[in-house]
Amino acid sequence: MSETIEAGWTLETVQQLKAMAQEGIPPSVMSLKLKRPVTAIHAKLAELGITPAAGA
């Protein structure tokens, strides 16, 4: 019953990602804030069924 969701994505990090997506923050900025590669941000957003904001 770990909070880790594959490859270091914690529940808290996923919640932050979702919140930023809802605010319209571009994946490039999410990448900097979460200290993850842009490709990882895009992959997680796609996995969650979230369309990223323009400006990546």
N, C-alpha and C positions, 0 to 999 in steps of 0.2 A: 504494500500500500504506500508506495512512494509517490511524492508529488512531482517527480521528474517525468516529463512527457518527452520521450525519445531525445537523444543527443543533447541533453542539458536544457531542454525547454521546461522550465518549472511552470506550475500553475500561475504563479505571480507574473512571470515573464509573458506568458500567453495572454493574460488579462491586460497587461500593459500594451502589448501589441494590438489587441482588439480595440482598446481605448484610443490609441493613436490613429488607427485606421478609421474609426468613427469620427475623429476630429479632422480627418482629411490630410493628415501628415504624410508626406511622400515617403516611400520605402527607403530612399537614400538617407533621410533624416532618422527614420526608425533604426536603421542600421547603426548609425553613430550613437544614438541614445542607448541601444541595447547591446552595443559592442559586439555585433554579429555581422557577417558578410551580407551584402545586399541579396545575394542569391539565396541565402538561408531565410531571409525575410520574405522574399517572393515565394519560396517553397512552402513556408509555414502558412502564409496567407492563402495560397492556393489550396492547401490541405484543409484549411478551415472554411473554405468557400467564400473568402472575402476578396473583393476586387480592390486592389490598391489604388490610392489616389494618383493622379497624373503628376509628373515631375520627378519620376525615378531617374 
